[in-house]
Amino acid sequence: MDHDFYEWASDAHLRAPDGFSEMAAAAGVSASVAERNEMLAYALRTFSRGHAQLLARILSGYERARRLQVRGMAAYAAVAVLALVVVLALPLPMEADLRVIAWLAIAGLLFIPFIPLWILLCNHVLAPDWNTYATWYRRRDRKGLGFEDLYRAMGATRP
């Protein structure tokens, strides 16, 4: 897991001039990491006996979603760098500095919708098992959901 993140987040005030924005972002990420770790620990504790097939789907769904999200961001960066090379190689009637600025503006503006769309695609289409489990986990106490509900949501039969 990401245990070294907490150490990195704790000294955020040392890295940023004002410290607030980075500390706020670190707090949000830290809360997300803590919730994810809690969900994984609950799955390992609860489903390791008698629910091995369900546990395997949850863990493989988590790994797949995580891998896809990281690969999507890496692919975006690779395409952006390739686009920069193409923009600089084209015989455009503008200075190279202006081409880089135009490229940065376009790449930055396209990244804003790319992030949520890619995460939605990963969570709901490409790797839905982790999202299904996470949704069940968050709602189980509030709505009184049981194991049967999770099995039904994941389209599996209970042993």
C-alpha positions in Angstrom: 0.0 0.0 0.0 1.0 3.7 0.0 2.3 4.0 3.5 5.1 6.4 2.5 2.4 8.9 1.3 1.5 9.9 4.9 5.1 10.9 5.5 5.1 12.9 2.3 1.8 14.6 3.1 2.9 15.5 6.6 5.6 17.8 5.4 3.6 19.6 2.7 3.9 22.9 4.6 7.7 22.7 4.1 7.4 22.5 0.3 4.8 25.1 -0.6 5.4 28.9 0.0 1.9 29.3 1.5 1.4 25.7 2.3 -2.4 25.9 2.2 -3.1 24.6 -1.3 -0.7 21.7 -1.1 -1.8 20.8 2.4 -5.5 20.9 1.3 -4.7 18.7 -1.7 -2.6 16.3 0.5 -5.5 16.1 3.0 -7.9 15.2 0.3 -5.6 12.6 -1.2 -4.8 11.3 2.3 -8.5 10.8 3.1 -9.0 9.0 -0.2 -6.0 6.7 0.4 -7.2 6.0 4.0 -10.7 5.1 2.7 -9.3 2.9 0.0 -7.0 1.1 2.5 -9.9 0.7 4.9 -12.0 -0.8 2.0 -9.2 -3.2 1.1 -8.6 -4.3 4.7 -12.3 -4.9 5.2 -12.5 -7.0 2.0 -9.4 -9.0 3.1 -10.8 -9.5 6.6 -14.4 -10.3 5.6 -14.2 -12.2 2.4 -11.0 -14.3 2.9 -13.0 -17.2 4.4 -15.8 -18.7 2.4 -15.9 -15.9 -0.2 -12.6 -16.5 -2.0 -14.1 -16.0 -5.5 -15.7 -12.7 -4.6 -12.5 -11.5 -2.9 -10.5 -12.4 -6.0 -12.9 -10.3 -8.1 -12.7 -7.4 -5.8 -8.9 -7.4 -5.6 -8.4 -8.0 -9.3 -10.9 -5.2 -10.0 -9.0 -2.8 -7.8 -5.7 -3.7 -9.5 -7.2 -3.4 -12.9 -8.8 0.0 -12.2 -5.6 1.3 -10.7 -3.5 0.1 -13.6 -5.9 1.5 -16.2 -6.0 4.9 -14.5 -2.2 5.2 -14.3 -1.8 4.0 -17.9 -4.4 6.4 -19.2 -2.5 9.3 -17.7 0.7 8.0 -19.1 -0.8 7.6 -22.5 -2.2 11.2 -22.3 1.3 12.5 -21.5 2.9 10.5 -24.3 0.3 11.8 -26.8 0.9 15.3 -25.6 4.6 15.0 -26.0 4.1 13.6 -29.5 1.8 16.4 -30.3 4.5 18.9 -29.1 7.0 17.3 -31.4 4.6 17.5 -34.4 3.7 21.2 -33.6 7.4 22.1 -33.4 8.2 20.3 -36.6 5.4 21.9 -38.7 6.3 24.9 -40.8 3.9 27.3 -39.0 4.4 31.0 -39.5 5.0 31.6 -35.8 7.9 31.5 -33.4 8.7 28.2 -31.6 7.9 29.9 -28.2 4.4 30.8 -29.4 3.9 27.3 -30.7 4.9 25.8 -27.3 2.5 28.2 -25.6 -0.3 27.3 -27.9 0.4 23.6 -27.4 0.4 24.1 -23.6 -2.9 25.9 -23.7 -4.5 23.2 -25.9 -3.0 20.3 -23.9 -4.0 21.8 -20.6 -7.6 22.5 -21.7 -8.0 19.0 -23.1 -6.7 17.5 -19.9 -9.5 19.0 -17.8 -12.3 16.9 -19.3 -9.9 14.0 -19.9 -9.4 13.2 -16.2 -13.0 12.7 -15.2 -14.0 11.0 -18.4 -11.1 8.5 -18.2 -11.9 7.8 -14.5 -15.6 7.3 -15.3 -14.7 5.0 -18.2 -12.3 3.0 -16.0 -14.7 2.7 -13.1 -17.9 1.9 -14.9 -16.9 0.2 -18.2 -13.4 -1.2 -18.1 -13.1 -2.3 -14.5 -16.5 -2.1 -12.8 -15.9 -4.7 -10.0 -13.9 -2.4 -7.7 -16.4 0.4 -8.2 -19.3 -2.0 -7.4 -17.6 -3.1 -4.2 -16.7 0.5 -3.2 -20.3 1.6 -3.8 -21.6 -1.3 -1.7 -19.0 -0.6 1.0 -20.0 3.0 1.3 -23.7 2.2 1.4 -23.8 -1.0 3.5 -24.3 0.6 6.9 -26.5 3.4 5.8 -28.8 1.2 3.8 -28.4 -2.0 5.7 -26.9 -3.9 2.7 -25.7 -7.4 3.2 -23.5 -9.9 1.4 -26.4 -11.0 -0.8 -26.7 -7.4 -2.1 -23.0 -7.4 -3.0 -23.2 -10.7 -4.8 -26.3 -9.5 -6.7 -24.6 -6.2 -7.7 -21.5 -8.1 -8.9 -23.6 -10.6 -10.8 -22.3 -13.6 -8.9 -24.0 -16.4 -7.0 -23.3 -16.9 -3.4 -21.7 -20.2 -2.5 
